[in-house]
């Protein structure tokens, strides 16, 4: 199933498309997104590629089975490849990738690759935003106003 690409519909969780993923407050040098709430068909297709899906017991985020696609490079349209698209899947996403917030619905094309450790991991080929949910941003001033 090498180089096979599958198309899945998913909910975006914990997007770090152009800002590095942090772990315990420290940057990891990676970018990524979790694709969550996968359908049975999507799960089946990903498993056919050999991708091991994640699922957290008692998940307070209600992600169901999900995959996490990581990259050493920002996931945007500024590099060699166009990755983010509008809902038609053809027009490049015109907004800031930071606008793709937790809960956005996307149609993603994913392929699998074997990591150095031999584990089969998902790789994001493209992502079309079907329903955009902008992140809730609170500035320090808003937070201070609530405190006062």
N, C-alpha and C positions, 0 to 999 in steps of 0.2 A: 504494500500500500504506500510505498515511498512516493513522495511528491504529489500524492492525492490531496485535493483540497475539498473540504466540506463546508457547506453553508449552513449556519445555524442562526436562530433568533434567540436573543438573550437580553437580560437586564444587566446594566452596568453597575458594578459595585466597586468601591475604592479605586476610582480612576486616578492614576498618576501618569498621565500621558506625556506631559512636558515638564513636570516637576518630579525630581527624583523621589522614589519610594524611600521613606524613612523607617528605620527600625530602632525603636527605643530612643528616638530623637536624633539618630545619626543617619545621614544619607547613605544609601547602599550602592549608588552608582548605576542603578537600574531604573527603568520606567516600566509601567505595566497597567493592566486592568484585569479585574475579575469579571468573567462572563457567567452570570448566575441564572437560576430558575430555568434550567434547560428542559426542553421537552423530552419525552421518552425517545422520540426519533433522533433528536440531536445527541442524546446520550449514547444511543446505539451506534450512530455514525462515528462519533469520537472514539468509542471503544473499539470499533473496527480498525481504526488507525493505530490502536495500541495506547492511546492516551488514557492515563489513569485519572479519573475524576476525583475531586475532593468533595467531602461532605462532613460538616461539623455537627456532632450530636448536640442537641439543645442550642442550636445556632440562634442567637438573639437577633441576627440580621435576616433570618428567613431566606437564605440563599439557595436552599435545596442543593442539588448536585451542581457543581460549578468547576470551571477551569480558570487558571490564572495564566495570562499571556504576559511574558516579560521580555524586555529588550534592553540592549546596552545603549540604544539611541532613543531620543525622544520619538514618541508616536504621533507624528504630525505630517504635514504635507511639504515641509521645507527641505527634506532630504532628497535622495535619488528617487524614492518611490512615493507615490500618492497612496495614503493609507485610509484617510478619513474622507467620507463622502456624505452628501445629502441623501435624503430618503430614496431617491431614484437609483442610487448606487453608481451613478455616472458623473454627476457634477461634484467636483471636490468641495469638501466642507469649507464654507467661507468664514465661519466664526473662529473664535479662539478655542483651541482644544480644552481649555479650562472650563468652557461653558457646558461641556458634556458631563453632567453631574450624576451622582448616585441616583439610580432609578430610571435613567434614560433607557429606552428600548432601542436595540440595535440589531442589524442583520450583519453578522460577521462571517468572513471567510477565513478558515483556519486550516493549517496543515500541521503535520507532526514532524519532529526531528529528534534524533537520539543525542542526548546530552553526553558530556564527557564521562559521566558516571554510568552511562548505559540506560538511563531512564528516558522513556519516550515523553516528550513535552510538547505542548501546543505552541504554535507560532501564529501570530496574527498577520494575515495577508492584507485584509481590508476590513473596514467597518463602516456601514451605512447607518446613519442616525435616522430612525423612524419616528421616535417620539423623544424630543429633547426635554430634559428636566435640568434646569440650571441649578447649580449648587447654591445652597443657602450660605450666604457670606455675611458674617457679622464683623463689623469693624470694631476696633478697640473703643471708639467713641460710643457706638451703639451699646456695647457691653457695659460701659461706665454709666450711660444714661439709665440702663435698667437697674443698676446697683443703687443709684441715687434715687 
